[in-house]
Amino acid sequence: MGHQAEKFKLEGNDHFKAGRLQRYFTYERILDEIHYPVHGYSQAKQADPTDPVYPSNLSAALYEVGDYAGCIDAVLRAWRILDGKDTKPDLLVRLSNRLAKALSLGVRAMTISQTDLHANEAGIQELRKAAKTASEGLGNATTAEDLVRTDDTKEYYSIGNDPVINLVEGWGSRTESDILDFNKLSRERLSQMAFLFGGVGDGRHAFGTICGVFDAYKALPRTKQAIFRTHLTMLDIHEAAIARDLCMLILLDNLNHTNEPKTRDEIKSTLMYMFLAPVMPNYSHSCLRKVMADIRARLLTSTPGLPQYWAAPGQRCCPRRPSHA
């Protein structure tokens, strides 16, 4: 039974890594649309109901697709298996953290009611206390970031909090040897600069690097500016991250093409709220919805009408000299 469960778990992992993120399935509850890996993790849980790792994996997959009620249910199932055992304190801490996030987002999205909270109150409080004890027991020997993960699914954060890294100036806290001096590059290299952002997330490092590239471009002699070309590739396993960053890029492009003061202020405000806050005023929300509708209309055409210097998968982009709004 354990071998079969592990097989199902690996199947779920493979689908997740391959990007097969949305399929239709019938789960224990009625789910309209769900991640493909959820099916594998659900089968693993059913094949070996005594191992808490499988409902833990399932809770992570359900959290990724925004099924917070299902995530909470899976977390509490894992907790019931762990209850009374001294093993896996790191798993207890992760389950507790995931439970807290699912509760917060589920209540905010109104997919979790007061009735649901009351029904699960005992399990929630028990897990919280157990996780606190487990966290204290871990002491200073390790931090949450260093804990060995028992599952390899990735969690999605719509707004990051890392210090912005401009790759032109290096890798953050490293030495000056990492600084990229464009003026010392050969003409051939200067015309073929490329940066890859894998797991681009909220785009902070990509946007920071764009600013750094523009500053470096302005510092070049005119003869080198004429041949300067750079290409940035933004990748992420989460469609939501790419969609959000695309909205921000379109807003920046719109800002570059309007001189009307009120419109510029609305765009700047919308960019700020998108990047820093979980809420925004009505005028910014309206601005964002218009951009979403615009992008949707463009991408639904056979030849997406994105700015010529951008490229979606399957397209080629035309180089353009840097500009600023």
N, C-alpha and C positions, 0 to 999 in steps of 0.2 A: 504493500500500500504506500509506504514511504517513497519507493522508487517511482511509482506512478505519479504521486503528488509532485515530486521534484521535476518530472518530465513536463507536467502541466505548467509549473512555475517557469521553467526555462522557455516553454512555448510563449508564455505571456511576455517574458523579457525580450525574446527575439522579435515579436511583433512590435513591441514598443520601440526597439532600436531601429527597426526597419521603417518606422514612420507610418505604419498602418494604424492610424489613430482613431478612425471613426468607422464603425460598422454597426449593423443593427443586430441586436441579440435579445433573447428573452432571458432575463435574470430572475432571481427569486422574487424580486418585486417587479413592477411594470416599469421598464425604462425605455424611453422612446429612442434615445441615441446614446451610444456609449463607446468608450475606448475599446479597441479590440483586445488589448492585454487583459482587461477585466475578465474576459471569458476564461482565459487560461488560469488566472489567479483564483477565480471562483471554482474552477474544476479542481485545482490543487487543494483548496480548502476543504472541498467535499471528499477528496480522495484520502486526506489525512487530517481529520478534524482535531487531532491532539497536538499539532504543531502550531504555535502562535505566529510563526513567521508568515504563513500563508494568508491568514486574515489581515495581517499587518500589510503585506504587499497589496492585497485587495483594497485596503483602506487608502493606500497611497494612490492607486490607479483611480479610484472613485473620486478622490480629492482633486486629481488633475482635471477630470471632466466636469467638475462643479457639482457633483452629486454629493452634497454635504451630509444629507440625511443617511445615505448609504455608507458614506465614509465613517460617520459616527457609529453606525451599527456594527461595521467591521472592526473598528477600534475596540469597541466594548466586547466583541466576541474574543478578540485576541487577549484582552485583559482577563476575561473569565477563565481562559486557559492558563494564564500566567498566575492568577490569584493563588496566594499561598505558597508560591515557589520562590526561592532565593536567586534563581538564575536569571540571566539576561536583564540586568538593571539598565543597560544602555537602551534596550528595546522599550522598556517601560517609559523612559524619558522621552523617546521619540514619539511613542504613541500618545503620551500626554500632550506634547507640543502640537501634534497634528490634530488632536481632539479639540484643543483650544482654538486653533485657527478655523477648523470646520464649524464649530459652534458660532464663532464670531461672524463668519461669512454667511452661514446658513440663516442666522437670525436676521442679518442685514438684507438678505435676498428673500426673506419671508418664506423660505422652504422648510424652516424648522419652527414649529409653534410652541407656545407655552405648554401645551399638552405633552408634546414630545420631550420637552425639558424635564417636566415633572416625572414622566414615565421612566426617564433614564437618570434621574438625579442621584440615586444611590450609587450606580456604577460610575458616574462621572466623579463624584466626590471620593469614592474609594480609589479610583485610578489616580486622581490628583494627589492624594495623600501618599500612595505607594510610590509615585514618581518623585515626589519631594524627598522621601526617605532614600530612594535609590540614587538621586542626584547628589545628596549629601554624602552618601557612602562612596561615591566615585572620588570625592575629595579633589585634590589638586593634581592627581596623577594624570588626568586627561581632561580635555574640554569637549564640549558637544561636537565641535568641528573635527576632533580627532577620533571620535568613536568609530569602531569598525561597523560598517553597515551590513545588516543581514539581508537587505534587498538593495538593488541598484537602480530603482526607479528615481527619476529626478522630479523635484518639486518646482513649482512655478511661482515666482514672485513678480507681480506686475510692476512694482516700484522697488528699485534697489536702493542700497545705502552705502555702496562702496565708494571710496574716493575716486574721482574721475581720473582716468589715465589717458594722457596724450602720448601715443606711441612714438611720435616724433621726438619727444623728450625722454624716451626710455620706458622702462617697465615699472614706473611708480617709485619705489623706494630703493632702486638699485643705483649703481655708480654711474658716473658721467660717461663711462665707456659705452653705455647703451644709447647715448644721444645720437640721433640721426642728423648729420650735417649735410643737407641737400647740396650746398655749394661745393662740397668736396666730391660729389658723385660724378661719374663720367656722363657724357651727354647721352650715351645709350641707356644707362641705368636711370637717368633723370626722366627719360621719356617712357619708362616702363615701371614706375613705382606701383606697388600693390600692397594692400593690407587686408587680412582676413580676420573677421570677427566671428568665431564659432561660439554659439550660445550667446548671441548678442544681447539678449534680455531687453532691458529698457533703453538700450542704445547709448548709455552714458559714455562709454569708452569710444564708441564710433563717433559720436558728436564731438567729444573732446579731441579726437584725432583730426576730424575735419577742421576744427578751429586751428589746431597746430599746423596742419598742412597749409592752410591759407596764410598764416603768419610766416611760415617758411618760404612760401611762394613770393610773398611781398618783399622778402629780404634778398631775393635772387636778382642778379643783373638782368636787364631786359632781354639780352641774347639767350639766357637760360630760361627765362619765363616763357619765351616763345616755343620752346620744345618740351616744357614741363607737362607731364601727364601722370595722373594717378588713378588707381582703380580701387574701390573699397567693396568687399564682398561681405554681406551680412547674412549669417545663417542662424537658425534656431529650430529646435525640434518642435517648439510650440507655435502653432499658427497664430495664437493671440499676440505673442510677442512681435512677430513680423508685421501683423496687421496694425498694431499700435505704432510701431516705428514708421511704417509706411504713412500712416496718418500724419505723423509729425513731419515727415519729409515733404509731404504735399503741402502742409501748412507753411513750411519754410519757403517752398517754391512760390506759393501764393503771395507770401510776404514780399518776395523778390519782385513781384509783378504788379504791385499796387502802391500808389502814392497817397491814397485817401486816408487821412489821419485816423478816422474812427475805425475803419476796417483794419488798419495796421495794429491799432491798440487791441482790438478784439482778438486778432490772431496771436499777438504776443501773450495776451492774458490766457488764451486757450492753451498755448504751448506750456506756459508756466503751471497751470493746473494739471495738465496731463502728466507732466514730469514729476511734480512734487506732491500732489494731493489726491486723496480718494474721492473728493467731492469737487464740484465746480458750480458757479452761478449759471442761471438759465441762459444768458447770452453766450457764454462759452460752450455750453452744452449744445445750443442751437448751431453754433459755428462748427462744432465737431461733427454733429449729425449730417450737416451739409457736405462736409469733407468725406464722410463715410459713404454717403449716397453717390458722390462724384466718383470716388475710387471704385465702388461697386459697378457703376455704369461703364467705366473705362475698362475694367477687367473682364466684363462680360462680352466685350467685342472680340472678334477674331484676331484683331491686332491692337492690343491694349494701348490706349493713348496716353502712356506715361511720358513725362519729359524725356527728350531725346537722349539725355546723358544718363538716364537710368535704364536698368534692364531687369525685367522679371525673368524667371526661368524660361528658357527657350528663345529669349530675345538677345539682340546685341545692342549695346549702347554706343552712342557717338561721343567722343571726348569733347570736353568743353573746358575752357579756362575757368579757374575759380572766380566766384563772385560772392558778394555778401549783401544782406538786406539792410 
